[in-house]
Amino acid sequence: MIAVFIHGPAAAGKYTIGSHLSERIGLPFFYNHLTVDLVRTLFEFGTKEFIHLRA
């Protein structure tokens, strides 16, 4: 398994770099906000249930 982690402050371009890198090297791109957005449909942001399911 190959995994690349991009870490940095908000609005630093992580999503942009990740999507371009994914296209170039042919690996799938998973963006952590996909998880947050899904869990927010079930629980209010920041609640104990939200944090547990997101983790």
mmCIF entry with sequence, helices, sheets and N, C-alpha, C, O atoms, coordinates in Angstrom:
data_MODEL
# 
_entry.id   MODEL 
# 
_entity.id                         1 
_entity.type                       polymer 
_entity.pdbx_number_of_molecules   1 
# 
_entity_poly.entity_id                      1 
_entity_poly.type                           'polypeptide(L)' 
_entity_poly.nstd_linkage                   no 
_entity_poly.nstd_monomer                   no 
_entity_poly.pdbx_seq_one_letter_code       MIAVFIHGPAAAGKYTIGSHLSERIGLPFFYNHLTVDLVRTLFEFGTKEFIHLRA 
_entity_poly.pdbx_seq_one_letter_code_can   MIAVFIHGPAAAGKYTIGSHLSERIGLPFFYNHLTVDLVRTLFEFGTKEFIHLRA 
_entity_poly.pdbx_strand_id                 A 
# 
loop_
_entity_poly_seq.entity_id 
_entity_poly_seq.num 
_entity_poly_seq.mon_id 
_entity_poly_seq.hetero 
1 1  MET n 
1 2  ILE n 
1 3  ALA n 
1 4  VAL n 
1 5  PHE n 
1 6  ILE n 
1 7  HIS n 
1 8  GLY n 
1 9  PRO n 
1 10 ALA n 
1 11 ALA n 
1 12 ALA n 
1 13 GLY n 
1 14 LYS n 
1 15 TYR n 
1 16 THR n 
1 17 ILE n 
1 18 GLY n 
1 19 SER n 
1 20 HIS n 
1 21 LEU n 
1 22 SER n 
1 23 GLU n 
1 24 ARG n 
1 25 ILE n 
1 26 GLY n 
1 27 LEU n 
1 28 PRO n 
1 29 PHE n 
1 30 PHE n 
1 31 TYR n 
1 32 ASN n 
1 33 HIS n 
1 34 LEU n 
1 35 THR n 
1 36 VAL n 
1 37 ASP n 
1 38 LEU n 
1 39 VAL n 
1 40 ARG n 
1 41 THR n 
1 42 LEU n 
1 43 PHE n 
1 44 GLU n 
1 45 PHE n 
1 46 GLY n 
1 47 THR n 
1 48 LYS n 
1 49 GLU n 
1 50 PHE n 
1 51 ILE n 
1 52 HIS n 
1 53 LEU n 
1 54 ARG n 
1 55 ALA n 
# 
_struct_asym.id          A 
_struct_asym.entity_id   1 
# 
loop_
_struct_conf.conf_type_id 
_struct_conf.id 
_struct_conf.pdbx_PDB_helix_id 
_struct_conf.beg_label_comp_id 
_struct_conf.beg_label_asym_id 
_struct_conf.beg_label_seq_id 
_struct_conf.pdbx_beg_PDB_ins_code 
_struct_conf.end_label_comp_id 
_struct_conf.end_label_asym_id 
_struct_conf.end_label_seq_id 
_struct_conf.pdbx_end_PDB_ins_code 
_struct_conf.beg_auth_comp_id 
_struct_conf.beg_auth_asym_id 
_struct_conf.beg_auth_seq_id 
_struct_conf.end_auth_comp_id 
_struct_conf.end_auth_asym_id 
_struct_conf.end_auth_seq_id 
_struct_conf.pdbx_PDB_helix_class 
_struct_conf.details 
_struct_conf.pdbx_PDB_helix_length 
HELX_P HELX_P1 AA1 LYS A 14 ? ILE A 25 ? LYS A 14 ILE A 25 1 ? 12 
HELX_P HELX_P2 AA2 ASN A 32 ? ARG A 40 ? ASN A 32 ARG A 40 1 ? 9  
HELX_P HELX_P3 AA3 LYS A 48 ? ARG A 54 ? LYS A 48 ARG A 54 1 ? 7  
# 
_struct_conf_type.id          HELX_P 
_struct_conf_type.criteria    ? 
_struct_conf_type.reference   ? 
# 
loop_
_atom_site.group_PDB 
_atom_site.id 
_atom_site.type_symbol 
_atom_site.label_atom_id 
_atom_site.label_alt_id 
_atom_site.label_comp_id 
_atom_site.label_asym_id 
_atom_site.label_entity_id 
_atom_site.label_seq_id 
_atom_site.pdbx_PDB_ins_code 
_atom_site.Cartn_x 
_atom_site.Cartn_y 
_atom_site.Cartn_z 
_atom_site.occupancy 
_atom_site.B_iso_or_equiv 
_atom_site.pdbx_formal_charge 
_atom_site.auth_seq_id 
_atom_site.auth_comp_id 
_atom_site.auth_asym_id 
_atom_site.auth_atom_id 
_atom_site.pdbx_PDB_model_num 
ATOM 1   N N  . MET A 1 1  ? 0.846   -1.175 0.000   1.00 0.00 ? 1  MET A N  1 
ATOM 2   C CA . MET A 1 1  ? 0.000   0.000  0.000   1.00 0.00 ? 1  MET A CA 1 
ATOM 3   C C  . MET A 1 1  ? 0.894   1.241  0.000   1.00 0.00 ? 1  MET A C  1 
ATOM 4   O O  . MET A 1 1  ? 1.881   1.323  0.731   1.00 0.00 ? 1  MET A O  1 
ATOM 5   N N  . ILE A 1 2  ? 0.523   2.182  -0.825  1.00 0.00 ? 2  ILE A N  1 
ATOM 6   C CA . ILE A 1 2  ? 1.238   3.456  -0.883  1.00 0.00 ? 2  ILE A CA 1 
ATOM 7   C C  . ILE A 1 2  ? 0.281   4.537  -0.386  1.00 0.00 ? 2  ILE A C  1 
ATOM 8   O O  . ILE A 1 2  ? -0.850  4.643  -0.860  1.00 0.00 ? 2  ILE A O  1 
ATOM 9   N N  . ALA A 1 3  ? 0.736   5.322  0.552   1.00 0.00 ? 3  ALA A N  1 
ATOM 10  C CA . ALA A 1 3  ? -0.064  6.435  1.067   1.00 0.00 ? 3  ALA A CA 1 
ATOM 11  C C  . ALA A 1 3  ? 0.815   7.672  1.150   1.00 0.00 ? 3  ALA A C  1 
ATOM 12  O O  . ALA A 1 3  ? 1.966   7.604  1.579   1.00 0.00 ? 3  ALA A O  1 
ATOM 13  N N  . VAL A 1 4  ? 0.262   8.790  0.737   1.00 0.00 ? 4  VAL A N  1 
ATOM 14  C CA . VAL A 1 4  ? 0.954   10.071 0.820   1.00 0.00 ? 4  VAL A CA 1 
ATOM 15  C C  . VAL A 1 4  ? 0.111   10.975 1.702   1.00 0.00 ? 4  VAL A C  1 
ATOM 16  O O  . VAL A 1 4  ? -1.075  11.166 1.431   1.00 0.00 ? 4  VAL A O  1 
ATOM 17  N N  . PHE A 1 5  ? 0.687   11.525 2.732   1.00 0.00 ? 5  PHE A N  1 
ATOM 18  C CA . PHE A 1 5  ? -0.017  12.431 3.623   1.00 0.00 ? 5  PHE A CA 1 
ATOM 19  C C  . PHE A 1 5  ? 0.492   13.846 3.384   1.00 0.00 ? 5  PHE A C  1 
ATOM 20  O O  . PHE A 1 5  ? 1.698   14.090 3.352   1.00 0.00 ? 5  PHE A O  1 
ATOM 21  N N  . ILE A 1 6  ? -0.437  14.766 3.220   1.00 0.00 ? 6  ILE A N  1 
ATOM 22  C CA . ILE A 1 6  ? -0.085  16.175 3.059   1.00 0.00 ? 6  ILE A CA 1 
ATOM 23  C C  . ILE A 1 6  ? -0.669  16.908 4.256   1.00 0.00 ? 6  ILE A C  1 
ATOM 24  O O  . ILE A 1 6  ? -1.873  16.849 4.503   1.00 0.00 ? 6  ILE A O  1 
ATOM 25  N N  . HIS A 1 7  ? 0.176   17.587 4.986   1.00 0.00 ? 7  HIS A N  1 
ATOM 26  C CA . HIS A 1 7  ? -0.244  18.251 6.224   1.00 0.00 ? 7  HIS A CA 1 
ATOM 27  C C  . HIS A 1 7  ? 0.154   19.713 6.138   1.00 0.00 ? 7  HIS A C  1 
ATOM 28  O O  . HIS A 1 7  ? 1.217   20.051 5.617   1.00 0.00 ? 7  HIS A O  1 
ATOM 29  N N  . GLY A 1 8  ? -0.703  20.569 6.651   1.00 0.00 ? 8  GLY A N  1 
ATOM 30  C CA . GLY A 1 8  ? -0.372  21.987 6.675   1.00 0.00 ? 8  GLY A CA 1 
ATOM 31  C C  . GLY A 1 8  ? -1.529  22.809 7.184   1.00 0.00 ? 8  GLY A C  1 
ATOM 32  O O  . GLY A 1 8  ? -2.602  22.274 7.464   1.00 0.00 ? 8  GLY A O  1 
ATOM 33  N N  . PRO A 1 9  ? -1.320  24.106 7.306   1.00 0.00 ? 9  PRO A N  1 
ATOM 34  C CA . PRO A 1 9  ? -2.367  24.986 7.828   1.00 0.00 ? 9  PRO A CA 1 
ATOM 35  C C  . PRO A 1 9  ? -3.530  25.115 6.856   1.00 0.00 ? 9  PRO A C  1 
ATOM 36  O O  . PRO A 1 9  ? -3.423  24.771 5.679   1.00 0.00 ? 9  PRO A O  1 
ATOM 37  N N  . ALA A 1 10 ? -4.632  25.616 7.372   1.00 0.00 ? 10 ALA A N  1 
ATOM 38  C CA . ALA A 1 10 ? -5.824  25.822 6.553   1.00 0.00 ? 10 ALA A CA 1 
ATOM 39  C C  . ALA A 1 10 ? -5.513  26.747 5.376   1.00 0.00 ? 10 ALA A C  1 
ATOM 40  O O  . ALA A 1 10 ? -4.753  27.707 5.501   1.00 0.00 ? 10 ALA A O  1 
ATOM 41  N N  . ALA A 1 11 ? -6.118  26.432 4.236   1.00 0.00 ? 11 ALA A N  1 
ATOM 42  C CA . ALA A 1 11 ? -6.010  27.248 3.016   1.00 0.00 ? 11 ALA A CA 1 
ATOM 43  C C  . ALA A 1 11 ? -4.589  27.365 2.490   1.00 0.00 ? 11 ALA A C  1 
ATOM 44  O O  . ALA A 1 11 ? -4.219  28.379 1.899   1.00 0.00 ? 11 ALA A O  1 
ATOM 45  N N  . ALA A 1 12 ? -3.785  26.309 2.708   1.00 0.00 ? 12 ALA A N  1 
ATOM 46  C CA . ALA A 1 12 ? -2.402  26.332 2.230   1.00 0.00 ? 12 ALA A CA 1 
ATOM 47  C C  . ALA A 1 12 ? -2.255  25.687 0.856   1.00 0.00 ? 12 ALA A C  1 
ATOM 48  O O  . ALA A 1 12 ? -1.184  25.752 0.253   1.00 0.00 ? 12 ALA A O  1 
ATOM 49  N N  . GLY A 1 13 ? -3.322  25.065 0.358   1.00 0.00 ? 13 GLY A N  1 
ATOM 50  C CA . GLY A 1 13 ? -3.271  24.424 -0.948  1.00 0.00 ? 13 GLY A CA 1 
ATOM 51  C C  . GLY A 1 13 ? -3.128  22.919 -0.900  1.00 0.00 ? 13 GLY A C  1 
ATOM 52  O O  . GLY A 1 13 ? -2.759  22.303 -1.900  1.00 0.00 ? 13 GLY A O  1 
ATOM 53  N N  . LYS A 1 14 ? -3.413  22.308 0.250   1.00 0.00 ? 14 LYS A N  1 
ATOM 54  C CA . LYS A 1 14 ? -3.278  20.859 0.389   1.00 0.00 ? 14 LYS A CA 1 
ATOM 55  C C  . LYS A 1 14 ? -4.186  20.120 -0.583  1.00 0.00 ? 14 LYS A C  1 
ATOM 56  O O  . LYS A 1 14 ? -3.760  19.152 -1.214  1.00 0.00 ? 14 LYS A O  1 
ATOM 57  N N  . TYR A 1 15 ? -5.422  20.561 -0.709  1.00 0.00 ? 15 TYR A N  1 
ATOM 58  C CA . TYR A 1 15 ? -6.369  19.910 -1.611  1.00 0.00 ? 15 TYR A CA 1 
ATOM 59  C C  . TYR A 1 15 ? -5.885  20.013 -3.057  1.00 0.00 ? 15 TYR A C  1 
ATOM 60  O O  . TYR A 1 15 ? -5.909  19.028 -3.794  1.00 0.00 ? 15 TYR A O  1 
ATOM 61  N N  . THR A 1 16 ? -5.455  21.179 -3.451  1.00 0.00 ? 16 THR A N  1 
ATOM 62  C CA . THR A 1 16 ? -4.986  21.395 -4.820  1.00 0.00 ? 16 THR A CA 1 
ATOM 63  C C  . THR A 1 16 ? -3.782  20.517 -5.124  1.00 0.00 ? 16 THR A C  1 
ATOM 64  O O  . THR A 1 16 ? -3.750  19.845 -6.155  1.00 0.00 ? 16 THR A O  1 
ATOM 65  N N  . ILE A 1 17 ? -2.805  20.515 -4.250  1.00 0.00 ? 17 ILE A N  1 
ATOM 66  C CA . ILE A 1 17 ? -1.609  19.696 -4.449  1.00 0.00 ? 17 ILE A CA 1 
ATOM 67  C C  . ILE A 1 17 ? -1.980  18.213 -4.462  1.00 0.00 ? 17 ILE A C  1 
ATOM 68  O O  . ILE A 1 17 ? -1.503  17.458 -5.310  1.00 0.00 ? 17 ILE A O  1 
ATOM 69  N N  . GLY A 1 18 ? -2.825  17.800 -3.530  1.00 0.00 ? 18 GLY A N  1 
ATOM 70  C CA . GLY A 1 18 ? -3.230  16.395 -3.456  1.00 0.00 ? 18 GLY A CA 1 
ATOM 71  C C  . GLY A 1 18 ? -3.954  15.927 -4.704  1.00 0.00 ? 18 GLY A C  1 
ATOM 72  O O  . GLY A 1 18 ? -3.690  14.831 -5.199  1.00 0.00 ? 18 GLY A O  1 
ATOM 73  N N  . SER A 1 19 ? -4.863  16.740 -5.220  1.00 0.00 ? 19 SER A N  1 
ATOM 74  C CA . SER A 1 19 ? -5.600  16.331 -6.416  1.00 0.00 ? 19 SER A CA 1 
ATOM 75  C C  . SER A 1 19 ? -4.683  16.270 -7.634  1.00 0.00 ? 19 SER A C  1 
ATOM 76  O O  . SER A 1 19 ? -4.813  15.359 -8.452  1.00 0.00 ? 19 SER A O  1 
ATOM 77  N N  . HIS A 1 20 ? -3.769  17.210 -7.770  1.00 0.00 ? 20 HIS A N  1 
ATOM 78  C CA . HIS A 1 20 ? -2.822  17.182 -8.883  1.00 0.00 ? 20 HIS A CA 1 
ATOM 79  C C  . HIS A 1 20 ? -1.862  15.992 -8.765  1.00 0.00 ? 20 HIS A C  1 
ATOM 80  O O  . HIS A 1 20 ? -1.567  15.322 -9.755  1.00 0.00 ? 20 HIS A O  1 
ATOM 81  N N  . LEU A 1 21 ? -1.383  15.740 -7.556  1.00 0.00 ? 21 LEU A N  1 
ATOM 82  C CA . LEU A 1 21 ? -0.482  14.612 -7.340  1.00 0.00 ? 21 LEU A CA 1 
ATOM 83  C C  . LEU A 1 21 ? -1.190  13.297 -7.652  1.00 0.00 ? 21 LEU A C  1 
ATOM 84  O O  . LEU A 1 21 ? -0.604  12.408 -8.269  1.00 0.00 ? 21 LEU A O  1 
ATOM 85  N N  . SER A 1 22 ? -2.418  13.174 -7.237  1.00 0.00 ? 22 SER A N  1 
ATOM 86  C CA . SER A 1 22 ? -3.204  11.978 -7.504  1.00 0.00 ? 22 SER A CA 1 
ATOM 87  C C  . SER A 1 22 ? -3.313  11.705 -8.999  1.00 0.00 ? 22 SER A C  1 
ATOM 88  O O  . SER A 1 22 ? -3.139  10.572 -9.447  1.00 0.00 ? 22 SER A O  1 
ATOM 89  N N  . GLU A 1 23 ? -3.600  12.743 -9.757  1.00 0.00 ? 23 GLU A N  1 
ATOM 90  C CA . GLU A 1 23 ? -3.700  12.595 -11.213 1.00 0.00 ? 23 GLU A CA 1 
ATOM 91  C C  . GLU A 1 23 ? -2.359  12.188 -11.834 1.00 0.00 ? 23 GLU A C  1 
ATOM 92  O O  . GLU A 1 23 ? -2.305  11.342 -12.727 1.00 0.00 ? 23 GLU A O  1 
ATOM 93  N N  . ARG A 1 24 ? -1.299  12.798 -11.351 1.00 0.00 ? 24 ARG A N  1 
ATOM 94  C CA . ARG A 1 24 ? 0.027   12.531 -11.935 1.00 0.00 ? 24 ARG A CA 1 
ATOM 95  C C  . ARG A 1 24 ? 0.541   11.133 -11.670 1.00 0.00 ? 24 ARG A C  1 
ATOM 96  O O  . ARG A 1 24 ? 1.118   10.504 -12.557 1.00 0.00 ? 24 ARG A O  1 
ATOM 97  N N  . ILE A 1 25 ? 0.338   10.640 -10.455 1.00 0.00 ? 25 ILE A N  1 
ATOM 98  C CA . ILE A 1 25 ? 0.915   9.333  -10.124 1.00 0.00 ? 25 ILE A CA 1 
ATOM 99  C C  . ILE A 1 25 ? -0.108  8.200  -10.179 1.00 0.00 ? 25 ILE A C  1 
ATOM 100 O O  . ILE A 1 25 ? 0.237   7.034  -9.985  1.00 0.00 ? 25 ILE A O  1 
ATOM 101 N N  . GLY A 1 26 ? -1.363  8.546  -10.445 1.00 0.00 ? 26 GLY A N  1 
ATOM 102 C CA . GLY A 1 26 ? -2.377  7.516  -10.627 1.00 0.00 ? 26 GLY A CA 1 
ATOM 103 C C  . GLY A 1 26 ? -2.859  6.831  -9.367  1.00 0.00 ? 26 GLY A C  1 
ATOM 104 O O  . GLY A 1 26 ? -3.318  5.690  -9.413  1.00 0.00 ? 26 GLY A O  1 
ATOM 105 N N  . LEU A 1 27 ? -2.758  7.516  -8.248  1.00 0.00 ? 27 LEU A N  1 
ATOM 106 C CA . LEU A 1 27 ? -3.290  6.975  -6.998  1.00 0.00 ? 27 LEU A CA 1 
ATOM 107 C C  . LEU A 1 27 ? -4.622  7.646  -6.677  1.00 0.00 ? 27 LEU A C  1 
ATOM 108 O O  . LEU A 1 27 ? -4.832  8.802  -7.045  1.00 0.00 ? 27 LEU A O  1 
ATOM 109 N N  . PRO A 1 28 ? -5.528  6.937  -5.994  1.00 0.00 ? 28 PRO A N  1 
ATOM 110 C CA . PRO A 1 28 ? -6.786  7.580  -5.605  1.00 0.00 ? 28 PRO A CA 1 
ATOM 111 C C  . PRO A 1 28 ? -6.525  8.708  -4.612  1.00 0.00 ? 28 PRO A C  1 
ATOM 112 O O  . PRO A 1 28 ? -5.537  8.697  -3.877  1.00 0.00 ? 28 PRO A O  1 
ATOM 113 N N  . PHE A 1 29 ? -7.423  9.668  -4.610  1.00 0.00 ? 29 PHE A N  1 
ATOM 114 C CA . PHE A 1 29 ? -7.293  10.838 -3.742  1.00 0.00 ? 29 PHE A CA 1 
ATOM 115 C C  . PHE A 1 29 ? -8.394  10.806 -2.700  1.00 0.00 ? 29 PHE A C  1 
ATOM 116 O O  . PHE A 1 29 ? -9.577  10.817 -3.041  1.00 0.00 ? 29 PHE A O  1 
ATOM 117 N N  . PHE A 1 30 ? -8.015  10.765 -1.436  1.00 0.00 ? 30 PHE A N  1 
ATOM 118 C CA . PHE A 1 30 ? -8.982  10.821 -0.341  1.00 0.00 ? 30 PHE A CA 1 
ATOM 119 C C  . PHE A 1 30 ? -8.735  12.104 0.430   1.00 0.00 ? 30 PHE A C  1 
ATOM 120 O O  . PHE A 1 30 ? -7.641  12.339 0.943   1.00 0.00 ? 30 PHE A O  1 
ATOM 121 N N  . TYR A 1 31 ? -9.750  12.913 0.502   1.00 0.00 ? 31 TYR A N  1 
ATOM 122 C CA . TYR A 1 31 ? -9.668  14.195 1.187   1.00 0.00 ? 31 TYR A CA 1 
ATOM 123 C C  . TYR A 1 31 ? -10.449 14.090 2.487   1.00 0.00 ? 31 TYR A C  1 
ATOM 124 O O  . TYR A 1 31 ? -11.610 13.678 2.470   1.00 0.00 ? 31 TYR A O  1 
ATOM 125 N N  . ASN A 1 32 ? -9.846  14.450 3.611   1.00 0.00 ? 32 ASN A N  1 
ATOM 126 C CA . ASN A 1 32 ? -10.468 14.228 4.920   1.00 0.00 ? 32 ASN A CA 1 
ATOM 127 C C  . ASN A 1 32 ? -11.825 14.898 5.074   1.00 0.00 ? 32 ASN A C  1 
ATOM 128 O O  . ASN A 1 32 ? -12.629 14.454 5.894   1.00 0.00 ? 32 ASN A O  1 
ATOM 129 N N  . HIS A 1 33 ? -12.102 15.940 4.322   1.00 0.00 ? 33 HIS A N  1 
ATOM 130 C CA . HIS A 1 33 ? -13.405 16.597 4.451   1.00 0.00 ? 33 HIS A CA 1 
ATOM 131 C C  . HIS A 1 33 ? -14.530 15.724 3.912   1.00 0.00 ? 33 HIS A C  1 
ATOM 132 O O  . HIS A 1 33 ? -15.695 15.957 4.236   1.00 0.00 ? 33 HIS A O  1 
ATOM 133 N N  . LEU A 1 34 ? -14.212 14.739 3.108   1.00 0.00 ? 34 LEU A N  1 
ATOM 134 C CA . LEU A 1 34 ? -15.240 13.792 2.671   1.00 0.00 ? 34 LEU A CA 1 
ATOM 135 C C  . LEU A 1 34 ? -15.821 13.080 3.882   1.00 0.00 ? 34 LEU A C  1 
ATOM 136 O O  . LEU A 1 34 ? -17.032 12.872 3.964   1.00 0.00 ? 34 LEU A O  1 
ATOM 137 N N  . THR A 1 35 ? -14.963 12.706 4.818   1.00 0.00 ? 35 THR A N  1 
ATOM 138 C CA . THR A 1 35 ? -15.416 12.064 6.047   1.00 0.00 ? 35 THR A CA 1 
ATOM 139 C C  . THR A 1 35 ? -16.216 13.031 6.908   1.00 0.00 ? 35 THR A C  1 
ATOM 140 O O  . THR A 1 35 ? -17.287 12.683 7.405   1.00 0.00 ? 35 THR A O  1 
ATOM 141 N N  . VAL A 1 36 ? -15.709 14.228 7.083   1.00 0.00 ? 36 VAL A N  1 
ATOM 142 C CA . VAL A 1 36 ? -16.391 15.235 7.902   1.00 0.00 ? 36 VAL A CA 1 
ATOM 143 C C  . VAL A 1 36 ? -17.767 15.541 7.328   1.00 0.00 ? 36 VAL A C  1 
ATOM 144 O O  . VAL A 1 36 ? -18.747 15.603 8.069   1.00 0.00 ? 36 VAL A O  1 
ATOM 145 N N  . ASP A 1 37 ? -17.848 15.732 6.015   1.00 0.00 ? 37 ASP A N  1 
ATOM 146 C CA . ASP A 1 37 ? -19.127 16.049 5.386   1.00 0.00 ? 37 ASP A CA 1 
ATOM 147 C C  . ASP A 1 37 ? -20.139 14.923 5.576   1.00 0.00 ? 37 ASP A C  1 
ATOM 148 O O  . ASP A 1 37 ? -21.316 15.176 5.836   1.00 0.00 ? 37 ASP A O  1 
ATOM 149 N N  . LEU A 1 38 ? -19.679 13.679 5.446   1.00 0.00 ? 38 LEU A N  1 
ATOM 150 C CA . LEU A 1 38 ? -20.572 12.540 5.639   1.00 0.00 ? 38 LEU A CA 1 
ATOM 151 C C  . LEU A 1 38 ? -21.087 12.471 7.075   1.00 0.00 ? 38 LEU A C  1 
ATOM 152 O O  . LEU A 1 38 ? -22.287 12.311 7.298   1.00 0.00 ? 38 LEU A O  1 
ATOM 153 N N  . VAL A 1 39 ? -20.189 12.591 8.042   1.00 0.00 ? 39 VAL A N  1 
ATOM 154 C CA . VAL A 1 39 ? -20.581 12.475 9.450   1.00 0.00 ? 39 VAL A CA 1 
ATOM 155 C C  . VAL A 1 39 ? -21.505 13.634 9.856   1.00 0.00 ? 39 VAL A C  1 
ATOM 156 O O  . VAL A 1 39 ? -22.376 13.456 10.707  1.00 0.00 ? 39 VAL A O  1 
ATOM 157 N N  . ARG A 1 40 ? -21.323 14.814 9.257   1.00 0.00 ? 40 ARG A N  1 
ATOM 158 C CA . ARG A 1 40 ? -22.188 15.964 9.571   1.00 0.00 ? 40 ARG A CA 1 
ATOM 159 C C  . ARG A 1 40 ? -23.625 15.730 9.147   1.00 0.00 ? 40 ARG A C  1 
ATOM 160 O O  . ARG A 1 40 ? -24.527 16.390 9.662   1.00 0.00 ? 40 ARG A O  1 
ATOM 161 N N  . THR A 1 41 ? -23.865 14.808 8.221   1.00 0.00 ? 41 THR A N  1 
ATOM 162 C CA . THR A 1 41 ? -25.245 14.497 7.849   1.00 0.00 ? 41 THR A CA 1 
ATOM 163 C C  . THR A 1 41 ? -25.951 13.715 8.942   1.00 0.00 ? 41 THR A C  1 
ATOM 164 O O  . THR A 1 41 ? -27.180 13.639 8.960   1.00 0.00 ? 41 THR A O  1 
ATOM 165 N N  . LEU A 1 42 ? -25.178 13.129 9.858   1.00 0.00 ? 42 LEU A N  1 
ATOM 166 C CA . LEU A 1 42 ? -25.751 12.315 10.920  1.00 0.00 ? 42 LEU A CA 1 
ATOM 167 C C  . LEU A 1 42 ? -25.732 12.989 12.282  1.00 0.00 ? 42 LEU A C  1 
ATOM 168 O O  . LEU A 1 42 ? -26.667 12.835 13.068  1.00 0.00 ? 42 LEU A O  1 
ATOM 169 N N  . PHE A 1 43 ? -24.665 13.742 12.566  1.00 0.00 ? 43 PHE A N  1 
ATOM 170 C CA . PHE A 1 43 ? -24.501 14.358 13.877  1.00 0.00 ? 43 PHE A CA 1 
ATOM 171 C C  . PHE A 1 43 ? -24.025 15.796 13.735  1.00 0.00 ? 43 PHE A C  1 
ATOM 172 O O  . PHE A 1 43 ? -23.360 16.149 12.762  1.00 0.00 ? 43 PHE A O  1 
ATOM 173 N N  . GLU A 1 44 ? -24.367 16.604 14.697  1.00 0.00 ? 44 GLU A N  1 
ATOM 174 C CA . GLU A 1 44 ? -23.930 17.997 14.689  1.00 0.00 ? 44 GLU A CA 1 
ATOM 175 C C  . GLU A 1 44 ? -22.421 18.063 14.899  1.00 0.00 ? 44 GLU A C  1 
ATOM 176 O O  . GLU A 1 44 ? -21.857 17.310 15.694  1.00 0.00 ? 44 GLU A O  1 
ATOM 177 N N  . PHE A 1 45 ? -21.781 18.970 14.177  1.00 0.00 ? 45 PHE A N  1 
ATOM 178 C CA . PHE A 1 45 ? -20.326 19.120 14.225  1.00 0.00 ? 45 PHE A CA 1 
ATOM 179 C C  . PHE A 1 45 ? -19.855 19.349 15.655  1.00 0.00 ? 45 PHE A C  1 
ATOM 180 O O  . PHE A 1 45 ? -20.394 20.192 16.371  1.00 0.00 ? 45 PHE A O  1 
ATOM 181 N N  . GLY A 1 46 ? -18.847 18.590 16.057  1.00 0.00 ? 46 GLY A N  1 
ATOM 182 C CA . GLY A 1 46 ? -18.219 18.782 17.359  1.00 0.00 ? 46 GLY A CA 1 
ATOM 183 C C  . GLY A 1 46 ? -18.834 18.009 18.506  1.00 0.00 ? 46 GLY A C  1 
ATOM 184 O O  . GLY A 1 46 ? -18.273 17.983 19.601  1.00 0.00 ? 46 GLY A O  1 
ATOM 185 N N  . THR A 1 47 ? -19.997 17.368 18.275  1.00 0.00 ? 47 THR A N  1 
ATOM 186 C CA . THR A 1 47 ? -20.594 16.596 19.360  1.00 0.00 ? 47 THR A CA 1 
ATOM 187 C C  . THR A 1 47 ? -19.776 15.339 19.609  1.00 0.00 ? 47 THR A C  1 
ATOM 188 O O  . THR A 1 47 ? -18.956 14.940 18.783  1.00 0.00 ? 47 THR A O  1 
ATOM 189 N N  . LYS A 1 48 ? -20.013 14.723 20.760  1.00 0.00 ? 48 LYS A N  1 
ATOM 190 C CA . LYS A 1 48 ? -19.289 13.508 21.115  1.00 0.00 ? 48 LYS A CA 1 
ATOM 191 C C  . LYS A 1 48 ? -19.508 12.428 20.055  1.00 0.00 ? 48 LYS A C  1 
ATOM 192 O O  . LYS A 1 48 ? -18.568 11.727 19.682  1.00 0.00 ? 48 LYS A O  1 
ATOM 193 N N  . GLU A 1 49 ? -20.730 12.293 19.576  1.00 0.00 ? 49 GLU A N  1 
ATOM 194 C CA . GLU A 1 49 ? -21.049 11.291 18.563  1.00 0.00 ? 49 GLU A CA 1 
ATOM 195 C C  . GLU A 1 49 ? -20.333 11.586 17.239  1.00 0.00 ? 49 GLU A C  1 
ATOM 196 O O  . GLU A 1 49 ? -19.826 10.685 16.570  1.00 0.00 ? 49 GLU A O  1 
ATOM 197 N N  . PHE A 1 50 ? -20.309 12.870 16.884  1.00 0.00 ? 50 PHE A N  1 
ATOM 198 C CA . PHE A 1 50 ? -19.628 13.285 15.662  1.00 0.00 ? 50 PHE A CA 1 
ATOM 199 C C  . PHE A 1 50 ? -18.153 12.916 15.717  1.00 0.00 ? 50 PHE A C  1 
ATOM 200 O O  . PHE A 1 50 ? -17.619 12.316 14.785  1.00 0.00 ? 50 PHE A O  1 
ATOM 201 N N  . ILE A 1 51 ? -17.504 13.276 16.804  1.00 0.00 ? 51 ILE A N  1 
ATOM 202 C CA . ILE A 1 51 ? -16.071 13.022 16.956  1.00 0.00 ? 51 ILE A CA 1 
ATOM 203 C C  . ILE A 1 51 ? -15.778 11.521 16.951  1.00 0.00 ? 51 ILE A C  1 
ATOM 204 O O  . ILE A 1 51 ? -14.809 11.078 16.335  1.00 0.00 ? 51 ILE A O  1 
ATOM 205 N N  . HIS A 1 52 ? -16.602 10.752 17.627  1.00 0.00 ? 52 HIS A N  1 
ATOM 206 C CA . HIS A 1 52 ? -16.406 9.305  17.694  1.00 0.00 ? 52 HIS A CA 1 
ATOM 207 C C  . HIS A 1 52 ? -16.524 8.668  16.305  1.00 0.00 ? 52 HIS A C  1 
ATOM 208 O O  . HIS A 1 52 ? -15.666 7.879  15.911  1.00 0.00 ? 52 HIS A O  1 
ATOM 209 N N  . LEU A 1 53 ? -17.569 9.004  15.574  1.00 0.00 ? 53 LEU A N  1 
ATOM 210 C CA . LEU A 1 53 ? -17.771 8.407  14.258  1.00 0.00 ? 53 LEU A CA 1 
ATOM 211 C C  . LEU A 1 53 ? -16.727 8.870  13.249  1.00 0.00 ? 53 LEU A C  1 
ATOM 212 O O  . LEU A 1 53 ? -16.269 8.084  12.420  1.00 0.00 ? 53 LEU A O  1 
ATOM 213 N N  . ARG A 1 54 ? -16.350 10.142 13.319  1.00 0.00 ? 54 ARG A N  1 
ATOM 214 C CA . ARG A 1 54 ? -15.321 10.652 12.412  1.00 0.00 ? 54 ARG A CA 1 
ATOM 215 C C  . ARG A 1 54 ? -13.988 9.938  12.633  1.00 0.00 ? 54 ARG A C  1 
ATOM 216 O O  . ARG A 1 54 ? -13.262 9.650  11.681  1.00 0.00 ? 54 ARG A O  1 
ATOM 217 N N  . ALA A 1 55 ? -13.681 9.662  13.873  1.00 0.00 ? 55 ALA A N  1 
ATOM 218 C CA . ALA A 1 55 ? -12.420 8.981  14.194  1.00 0.00 ? 55 ALA A CA 1 
ATOM 219 C C  . ALA A 1 55 ? -12.438 7.551  13.697  1.00 0.00 ? 55 ALA A C  1 
ATOM 220 O O  . ALA A 1 55 ? -11.462 6.823  13.877  1.00 0.00 ? 55 ALA A O  1 
# 
